[in-house]
Amino acid sequence: MSNGGEASGLGEKMYELASRLYPICRSITGEGVRRSLEIIKELIPLEIKEVATGTKVFDWTVPNEWNLEEAWIKDASGNKIVDVSRHNLHILNYSAPFSGTVSLEQLKPHIYTIPEQPDLIPYRTSYYEEKWGFCMSHTQFAQLEEGEYEVLITSSLKPGALTYGEYYLPGRSKQEFLLSTHICHPSLANDNLSGMSLMTYLATLLRGQNHRYSYRFLFIPGTIGSITWLATNELHLTNIVGGLVTSLVGDGAPFHFKKTPDGGTELDKVVELVLNESPLKHEILDFVPYGYDERQFCSPGINLDMGCLSRSTYGSFPEYHTSADNLNFIKAQHLRESLEVMQRIVEVWELNATYINTNPKCEPQMGKRGLYAAIGGASDKEILQMGMLWVLHQSNGCRSLIDISKRAGIPFDVIVKASNLLLAGQLLKSTESS
């Protein structure tokens, strides 16, 4: 398995995918989601699934499907002062249809702006409250003149389906690593075209490789998508042994990893090891029940070991949920770095194992098993020899290779190499076969 080299040439391709998806008007349901998933399906064998409007999913219900044809506001002179064809964020996402002529006083309650960022268009939604509206810069809003305005929103809210994409990559074990990213935001590059591109190209890298674990990729609408998937896949959840939600991975901010609620799971150990060995800046965050879909996967009645990997964090940067989160805000280099980190996480997840020392009574004779000869003239001879001693001493069926690496102060890859030598010498056996 690669340590990231395969990802080095993919930053530009990830950026190109984000660029193709950027113009599509997406929401939590509708044709924009379907179009986006069909584009991703060109790159990986994505299975596109639908759950009908009205389906009960725990405490929620799959909502009516929303689709938008056109939306604009004309001033008294007939000029289109707002037009969703110029920017998807101009519409209140999930806006009800409306057609009519209104006064400025009647129009203003239906306009959303960010006064403290007067030149940006906000991203606003009304998924579960039926109303109509538009978004514009506060500068433009302040310049609106008294008079009548013609308004048209040609949208539909009617029974349909919630659509999501799923790709299952089987491994030698039925135990799964779950990877999830949200796909519902229109024309927001970091949140979350970056996550969609990352998951797509990680899947392309993992295809065709021989994996110990199985991997399941979910491309789902935020919140209602994860709730719907969990509600319709409850019997399957026992196979999931860890996973990550990914978002905000296209900017140049330090990496942030939000741990599982437990904070000490194998997933936490794997991601912390990868970030700590990386030259890239990072921060480890404790779990809070707010943010992205990790809060659904980690809810008390589901209780999966899921964390969240991002660069910037939820709501923490000025461009968040505004028109400034555009294709200029993300970079191919940052997407590539994020892919390399994710690829290394998968690699360490695959390599980390727990063993039992088959000869625990005093030190075994290494020479007669050819283990010292196997080390030979390696430049890391001394540390590798010490690594074997640590692995033998700590392999009681409870401590993983990451645990041993941390306890010994020896790099993880050296501990893996030492364990492979000991396996070949029949001094270790896997807990998975015991």
N, C-alpha and C positions, 0 to 999 in steps of 0.2 A: 504494500500500500504506500502511496506517495506521502511525502511530508509537506506537500503544498506546491511542488514544482509544476504539476499539471495545471494548476490554477493561474499560473503567471501570465498566460496569454489570453485569458478570458475576460479581463476587465472591460475591454472595448466591446466585446460581444454582450456582456451584461448591460452595459450602457445603451447599446443599440436596442436591446429588448425593452428596456425602460422607455426609450424614445418612441418605440412603436405603440406601447401601451398608454403613453401619456395623454394623447388626444381623446381617448375613449371616456364617455360619460358613464362612470360606474356608480353603483350604489349597493345596498345589501341584497337586492334582487334585480332581475331584469336583463335585458338584452346586452347591456354593457358588460355585465359579468360574463355572460356566455361568449361574447366576442373575445374578451380577454383570455378566457380559458382555452378557446380554440387556437389562439396564437401560441400559448404555452404548449399546447398539445402538438404543435409542429416540432417541438424540441424533445419532449418526453412523452411516453405513452400514457397520458393522463386519462383517467376515467371520469367523465363528467356526470354528476349525479344530481337529482332534483328531489326536493321534498315539498309536497303540495301545501299551498296556503291553507291555513286552518288546522294543520297538524299540531297536536299538543306536544310540546317538548319541555318536560318538567313544568316549571311555573310559567312558561312562556307559550306563545302560539306563533307559528310561522305566519308572517304578515302578508297582506296583499302585495302582489308584484307591482313595482313601479317602473314605468317607462316614460321617456321624455322625447318629444319630437322637436319642438321649438319653444323658445321663451324670449320675450323682449319687452322693452318699454319704449314708447315713442313720446316725444314731447309735443307741444302744441303745433310745432312746425312740421311734424311728421318725421323727425330725425330719430333714429334708434339710438337712444342714449345708453341702453344696456341690451346686450344680445348674447345669449348663452353660446352662440356659435363662435364668439370671440374668445370666451373662456368658460370652461365648465363650472367654475366656482361662482359664476354670476347667479346661478339658480339656488334657491334653498333646496337642498337635496331632499327628495321625497315630497316636493311641493305638490299640493293639490292643483287641479286645473283651474284656470280663471280666464275670463275674457270680459273686458269692459273698459269704460272710461271713468277715471277717478280724479279727484282733486289732489293737490299736493298733500293736504292735510290727511286725506284718506290713504294716500300711498305710503306716507312715512312709516306707519307702524309695521309695514310689510317689508321694510328695507333694513338690512343688517350690515353694520360697518364695524371697524375697530378704530375708535377715536384716537387711541394712543399710537397707532400705526396708520396714519391717515392716507398713505399712498398704496396700501395693500388691500386686496379683496379677501375677506375672510371665507373660511369653509364652515358652513353651518348646515345642520340637518334637522329634520322633523319627522323621524321615522314613525313615531307612535302617537303623534298628535296631528290630525289632519288640518293643515293650513297652507296658504300660499305665500310665496315671498321670493325676494331677490337679495343678492349680496353685491355690494359695490365698495369702492374706496370711500373713506370718509371725506376726502377732498372733493370728490364728485358729488357726494350727498349734500355737502354744505353749499354747493353752487346751484342746486336745483331751484328753479324759479316758480313763483306762484303761477297757477294755471291748471289746465287739465292734461292728463296723461293717458294715453291708450296703452292698455296692458293685455298681453296674450301669453298664457302658459298652456301649451297643448301637451298635457301629460295624462297618464292613466294610472289609476290605482284600482286594481281588480284581481280576482282570484287567479293565481298562477302557480309559481313555485319559487323556492329558494334554491339556488344553484351553487354547487361547489365542485372543486376538483380534487381527486385523490389518486395517488400513485403509490402502489405497494411493490417494494423490491424485496423478494424473499431471500433469506440467508440460510445458513446451516441450521440455525435455531429458529423456533417460532417466536422467541422473545423479541420484542420490537423496540426500536428507538423511534419516537414520534417527532416529526418536524412540522411545524405549523406556521403559516403566515397569513395575514389578512389581505383581502383583495378588493375591498369595497370603496376605497377612496378614489375620487376622480382627480386627475391632474395634480397630484401631490407626489413629487418624485422620491423624497426620502421616506415619506409616510404614505404609501408603502410600496411604490414600484421597486425600491431597492430590495426589500424583503422578497418580493415576487421573483425578481431576477436572481437573487442569491439562491433561493431554494430550487429554482429551475436548473441552474448550472451546477449546483451541488449534485442534483439528481443525475445529470449527464455524466459527471465524474464517477459516481458510484455504480452506474450501470456497467454490467459486464465484469465486475470485480467479484471475487470469492469472499463473501462476508460471513462472519460468525453470527452476527445478528441480522434480523430483518429490519427494513426501514420503511416507514410509512410517511408520505408527504401529503399534507393537507393545504389546500388553497381555498380559504373559507372567508365569508364575510365576518367582520368583527362582531364579537359578542353573540349575536343570534346564530351565527354560523357554527361556532364552537359548541354552543348549547345544543343546537340541533344535531350536530354530529355525535356528541356524547349521548344524547337521549336515544338516538337510533342505533347506537353501537355499544350499549352497556355490556352485553355478553362478551364482547371482544376485548374489553379493557384489561382483563387479567394478564394478557400477553405483554402489555406495555411496561417496560422496566425503567424507562427514562425518556427524556425528550426536551426539546427547546422550541420556544416561540421566538421568531426573529422579526425585527422591524428596525427602521432607522439605521441602516447599515451602509448608506451611501455617502455620508458626509465625513469630514475629517476629525470629528471629535474622538476622544479616547473611548475605548470599548467599555461597556458597562454590562455586568452580569448580575441579574437579580436572582438570588438563590431560591431554592425550594423552601417551603415553609419549615421543613425540618432543619435545613441548613447544613446537614452533614451527610447527605446521601452520596452514592457513587457519582451521580451526575455533578453535584457540587464539587467533588474532589477532582473530577476530570477537567471541568471547565477552568477551575482555579489553577490547576497545574499548567494547562495550555496558556492561559493569560500570563501567569507568572514567568514562564519560560520565554515569552514573546518579548521582543524589544519595543513593541507598541505600548503606549500608555493605556492604563486600564484602571477600573475601580470595581470592587466587589460590593454589591448592595444586598442588604437583608430583604427578605420577602415582606411585601405589604399587599393587602387584598385590593389593590387598585392598579390600573395600568392596561395591559393588553390581555390576550386570551389565557395567559398563564393563570389568571385568577379563576377562570372557569375550570381548567384542567386540575387545578390544585384545591378546588372547593372541598369542604369536609366530606361530602358524600361520594366524591370521585377520587380524590387523594392520589393523583398521579405525581410522580417525581419529575415535575416540569419546571424549568427555569426560563428566563427571558434573556436573550443576547441582543444588544443594540450597541450603537455608538453614542449618539445623543440619546437622552432619555425623554420619556413621555412628557410633552408640554414644556420642555426646559430651554428651548431655543427660539429666538424671535421669529424665525420663518415658519414655525409650527402652525399647521392648519391655516396657512395663508397662501396667497399667490406667489410669495417669495420662495416657497418650497417647489421650485421649478427645476428644469433640467440643468440649469447653471449651478444649482446648489449641490448637486451630487457630482462625483468624479469617478472615472473609470479606475483610477489608482485605488481609491478608497473601497470601491466595490471588490476589486481584486484582493485587497488586504483582508476584507471581511470573508471572502470565499476561502482564502488560505487558512484563516483562523478556524472556520467551520470544518474544513477538511481535516485539519489537525485534531479537532475535537473528536471527530468520527474515528480517526486513526487511533487515538489514545483510548477511546471507548472500546474499540475492538481489541486492542492489545492488553488492556488491563484485565487481570485474572486473579483468581485466588487458588492457591495450591496447598498441598499437604506434603510435608517432608516424609518420605518413605523410609528414612533411616535416621530417626530422631535421637537415638541413644548415642551421644557423643558425636564428634565429627566423623563423617565417612572418609575413607581413604580415597582421595581424589585422583592420585596418580595412576592407580590400577584401572581406573575408569577412563583414563586418557584425558581428563579434564584440564590438567595443567598443560598438557601438550596442545590441547585445543586453543588455549590462550596464546601459546607460541610467542612470537616476537611482537605481539600487538602493542601499539603505543599506549594503550590504556590497560596494560597488563595488570598493574597493581590495583587499580580501582575496580577492574573486572573481577579479579580474584576476591577482593573485599566484598564486591556485590554478591558473589556466589555465597560467601559466608553469611551475609545478612539475609539473603533469600532463604537459605537453609534454616537459619535460626528463627526467622519470623513466620515461616509458612506453616501455620497451625490450622489452616482451613478457615480462618476468620479474617486474616489481614490480606488485603489486595496488594498488588505490585505498587500501586500508588502509595498506599500506607507505608510500605517498606521503603520506598524511595524517599519519602518525607522523613521517616524515622532515621534512616541511614545518612541522609544528606548526600545521596548519590543520584545523579541524573536518572530520570525514568527510563530513558532508552538503554542505559547501561544495565539497569536492573532487569529489563526485558531480555537483553542479550544474555545475562547471567542465568536467568530462569530457563531460557531455551537450551543452554548448555547442560543445565541440570536435568531437564526433561530428557534430553538425549542420553544422559548417563543414568536414567531411571532412578534418580534421587528425588524426583517430584512427581506427584500425580495431581490432576485437576480435580477440583471439588465437583465439577460438572459431571464427571464420570464415576464419582465415588458413591 
